[in-house]
Amino acid sequence: MTYRGERSRELATEQGRVFEVSKIRLAADGHVLDVLWGEVNSASGLDVGAEAQASAAEVIDAIHDGAKVLALFEASELPLRRRQFVIVLQQEGGEHLAFEGPPVHGCELVDLSRIEPPDTSSAGHGFAVSHPHYTTRPPIHAVSKVRLDADGRITGVLWGTVDPTRNDWATPEVVAPVGQAVDALLAGHQVFALFPSTNGHLPDRQFVVADYDGANTTIVLDGPAAYEREVHDMDRLAATG
């Protein structure tokens, strides 16, 4: 099972497709981690299929490919309201979801219904089955490159969501601060390390969250040390200025 590097897969077009988001899961910093969404017919507004859970990365990928993604708000005092999601670039190089236009009272991310915390009691150690835009299990991420600080701790990642059934990326890889990987792990997602080989990158060990200096968090590889399967064996992101 190999993943051939950033943006190596062919991107399927999403032009003209419309998705509606009814629930979300937010990270501690207020950014979207996951959504509950479903596709609707752009002309009739009727559902095309059942709702499914997807990661923010999958939503971002769909918007990049031309889809329109709308949030649905419903309150006792207000009629059904919709706001369109857009992609916002972060200073660290990553992307996150926000709403188009100025703030609207009662129609912000915090006003959407929330996804219940995932049940991780039966989580295994292998890749789970995942289908882009239609996943029903927590997303699985893979990290192909890391950025390290002077002490060897991970501060940034090049990562994406993977589809193990196709041995390929489900979303393009993006550079993100390590905090996004921490949030994904805390939300019950799996995050794997990809190690370079002659034929591409091989998924091997999983990441877990680690605390340091009393108040900071990063990700480290789970389990005992393994020959040529440590963080310093992974491909590197260039250091930031």
C-alpha positions as CSV (number, residue, x, y, z in Angstrom):
1,M,0.0,0.0,0.0
2,T,1.7,3.2,-1.2
3,Y,0.8,6.9,-1.4
4,R,2.8,8.6,-4.1
5,G,3.3,12.1,-2.6
6,E,1.4,15.3,-2.4
7,R,-1.3,16.0,-5.0
8,S,-0.4,12.8,-6.9
9,R,-4.0,11.7,-7.4
10,E,-6.3,12.8,-10.2
11,L,-8.8,15.3,-8.8
12,A,-12.4,14.4,-9.6
13,T,-14.6,17.4,-10.5
14,E,-17.3,18.5,-8.1
15,Q,-18.5,21.3,-10.3
16,G,-22.3,21.9,-9.9
17,R,-22.7,19.6,-6.9
18,V,-24.4,21.0,-3.8
19,F,-24.0,19.7,-0.2
20,E,-25.8,20.8,2.9
21,V,-24.3,20.6,6.4
22,S,-26.6,20.0,9.3
23,K,-24.1,19.4,12.1
24,I,-20.5,20.0,12.9
25,R,-17.7,19.2,15.3
26,L,-15.5,22.1,16.3
27,A,-11.9,22.1,17.6
28,A,-10.8,23.9,20.7
29,D,-9.8,26.9,18.6
30,G,-13.3,27.1,16.9
31,H,-12.3,25.6,13.6
32,V,-14.4,22.9,11.9
33,L,-13.1,19.4,12.4
34,D,-16.0,17.3,11.0
35,V,-19.4,17.8,9.4
36,L,-22.6,15.8,8.9
37,W,-23.6,16.6,5.3
38,G,-25.6,15.2,2.4
39,E,-25.8,16.1,-1.3
40,V,-28.9,17.8,-2.6
41,N,-30.3,18.5,-6.1
42,S,-29.4,22.1,-6.9
43,A,-32.7,22.5,-8.9
44,S,-35.2,20.9,-6.6
45,G,-33.4,21.1,-3.2
46,L,-34.3,17.5,-2.6
47,D,-31.8,15.1,-0.9
48,V,-29.7,13.0,-3.3
49,G,-28.6,10.6,-0.7
50,A,-28.4,10.0,3.0
51,E,-26.3,12.2,5.3
52,A,-22.8,11.1,6.2
53,Q,-19.9,12.3,8.3
54,A,-16.9,13.8,6.6
55,S,-13.8,15.7,7.7
56,A,-13.2,19.4,7.2
57,A,-10.4,18.4,4.7
58,E,-13.0,16.5,2.6
59,V,-15.2,19.6,2.6
60,I,-12.3,21.8,1.6
61,D,-11.4,19.4,-1.2
62,A,-15.0,19.4,-2.5
63,I,-15.0,23.2,-2.6
64,H,-11.7,23.3,-4.3
65,D,-13.2,21.0,-7.0
66,G,-16.2,23.3,-7.6
67,A,-18.9,22.1,-5.1
68,K,-21.1,24.5,-3.2
69,V,-21.4,23.6,0.5
70,L,-24.1,25.3,2.6
71,A,-24.8,25.2,6.3
72,L,-28.4,24.8,7.5
73,F,-29.6,26.8,10.5
74,E,-33.0,26.1,12.1
75,A,-34.2,27.9,15.2
76,S,-37.6,28.4,16.8
77,E,-37.6,32.1,16.1
78,L,-36.2,32.0,12.6
79,P,-37.1,30.3,9.3
80,L,-34.6,27.8,7.8
81,R,-31.4,29.7,7.0
82,R,-28.4,28.7,4.8
83,R,-24.9,30.2,4.7
84,Q,-22.2,29.2,2.2
85,F,-18.9,27.8,3.4
86,V,-15.7,29.2,1.9
87,I,-12.0,28.4,2.4
88,V,-9.7,30.6,4.4
89,L,-5.9,30.4,4.3
90,Q,-4.1,30.3,7.6
91,Q,-0.8,32.1,8.3
92,E,0.8,28.8,9.0
93,G,0.0,27.6,5.5
94,G,-3.1,25.4,6.2
95,E,-6.7,26.0,5.3
96,H,-9.9,26.1,7.3
97,L,-13.6,26.6,6.7
98,A,-15.5,29.8,7.4
99,F,-18.7,31.4,6.2
100,E,-19.0,33.8,3.2
101,G,-19.8,37.4,4.0
102,P,-20.1,39.4,7.3
103,P,-21.1,37.8,10.6
104,V,-24.8,37.0,11.0
105,H,-26.3,36.9,14.5
106,G,-27.6,33.4,15.3
107,C,-26.1,31.9,12.1
108,E,-22.4,31.3,13.0
109,L,-20.5,28.1,13.4
110,V,-21.2,27.9,17.1
111,D,-25.0,28.1,16.3
112,L,-25.0,24.9,14.3
113,S,-26.0,21.6,15.9
114,R,-23.1,19.4,17.1
115,I,-22.0,15.9,16.1
116,E,-21.9,13.6,19.1
117,P,-18.4,12.6,20.2
118,P,-17.2,9.4,18.3
119,D,-17.2,6.0,20.0
120,T,-13.6,4.8,19.9
121,S,-14.0,1.8,22.2
122,S,-13.6,-0.6,19.3
123,A,-11.0,1.3,17.2
124,G,-8.5,-1.1,15.7
125,H,-4.9,-0.6,14.6
126,G,-5.4,-1.0,10.8
127,F,-6.8,1.3,8.2
128,A,-10.6,1.5,8.3
129,V,-12.7,1.7,5.2
130,S,-13.2,5.3,4.0
131,H,-14.8,6.8,0.9
132,P,-14.3,10.5,0.1
133,H,-17.5,12.6,0.7
134,Y,-19.4,9.6,2.0
135,T,-17.6,8.3,5.0
136,T,-19.6,6.9,8.0
137,R,-16.5,6.3,10.2
138,P,-14.0,8.8,11.6
139,P,-11.6,9.9,8.8
140,I,-8.1,8.5,8.5
141,H,-5.2,10.8,7.9
142,A,-1.7,10.2,6.7
143,V,1.4,12.4,7.3
144,S,4.1,12.2,4.6
145,K,6.3,15.1,5.8
146,V,7.0,16.7,9.2
147,R,8.6,19.9,10.4
148,L,10.7,19.6,13.5
149,D,11.8,22.2,16.0
150,A,15.3,22.3,17.5
151,D,14.4,19.7,20.1
152,G,13.1,17.3,17.5
153,R,9.4,17.8,18.2
154,I,6.9,18.0,15.4
155,T,5.6,21.5,14.8
156,G,4.0,21.1,11.3
157,V,2.8,18.3,9.0
158,L,2.1,17.7,5.3
159,W,-1.0,15.5,5.5
160,G,-4.2,14.5,3.9
161,T,-7.1,12.1,4.3
162,V,-6.6,8.7,2.8
163,D,-8.8,6.1,1.1
164,P,-7.2,2.7,1.9
165,T,-9.7,0.9,-0.4
166,R,-8.0,2.6,-3.4
167,N,-4.5,2.8,-1.9
168,D,-4.6,6.6,-2.6
169,W,-5.4,10.0,-1.2
170,A,-9.0,10.9,-0.6
171,T,-8.0,14.6,-0.4
172,P,-5.0,16.5,-1.5
173,E,-2.2,16.9,1.0
174,V,-1.8,20.3,2.7
175,V,0.7,21.9,5.1
176,A,-0.8,22.4,8.5
177,P,0.3,23.2,12.0
178,V,0.7,20.2,14.3
179,G,-2.3,21.5,16.3
180,Q,-4.7,20.4,13.6
181,A,-3.3,16.8,13.8
182,V,-3.7,17.0,17.6
183,D,-7.3,18.1,17.3
184,A,-8.0,15.3,14.8
185,L,-6.6,12.7,17.2
186,L,-8.6,14.1,20.1
187,A,-11.7,13.9,17.9
188,G,-11.1,10.1,17.5
189,H,-9.5,10.2,14.0
190,Q,-6.6,7.9,13.1
191,V,-3.3,9.6,11.9
192,F,-0.7,7.4,10.3
193,A,3.0,8.2,9.5
194,L,4.1,7.6,5.9
195,F,7.8,6.5,5.5
196,P,9.7,7.0,2.2
197,S,10.5,3.9,0.1
198,T,11.7,3.3,-3.4
199,N,8.1,3.0,-4.7
200,G,6.5,5.8,-2.7
201,H,5.4,6.2,0.9
202,L,4.5,3.3,3.1
203,P,2.0,3.7,6.0
204,D,3.3,2.2,9.1
205,R,3.0,3.6,12.7
206,Q,0.2,5.6,14.2
207,F,0.5,9.0,15.9
208,V,-0.7,9.8,19.4
209,V,-0.9,13.1,21.3
210,A,1.9,14.0,23.7
211,D,2.2,16.9,26.2
212,Y,5.4,18.8,26.9
213,D,6.6,21.9,28.8
214,G,3.4,21.6,30.9
215,A,1.1,23.5,28.5
216,N,2.0,22.5,24.9
217,T,1.0,19.5,22.8
218,T,2.4,17.7,19.7
219,I,2.2,14.3,18.1
220,V,4.5,11.4,18.6
221,L,4.7,7.9,17.2
222,D,2.9,5.3,19.3
223,G,4.6,2.2,20.7
224,P,8.3,1.2,21.2
225,A,11.1,2.4,19.0
226,A,11.3,0.8,15.6
227,Y,14.3,0.7,13.2
228,E,14.0,3.2,10.4
229,R,10.4,3.9,11.5
230,E,11.0,7.0,13.7
231,V,10.0,10.6,13.2
232,H,13.6,11.5,12.0
233,D,13.2,8.9,9.3
234,M,10.3,10.7,7.7
235,D,10.6,13.2,4.9
236,R,10.9,16.8,6.1
237,L,9.1,20.1,5.5
238,A,11.4,23.1,5.1
239,A,11.9,25.2,8.3
240,T,9.9,28.4,8.4
241,G,11.5,31.7,8.8
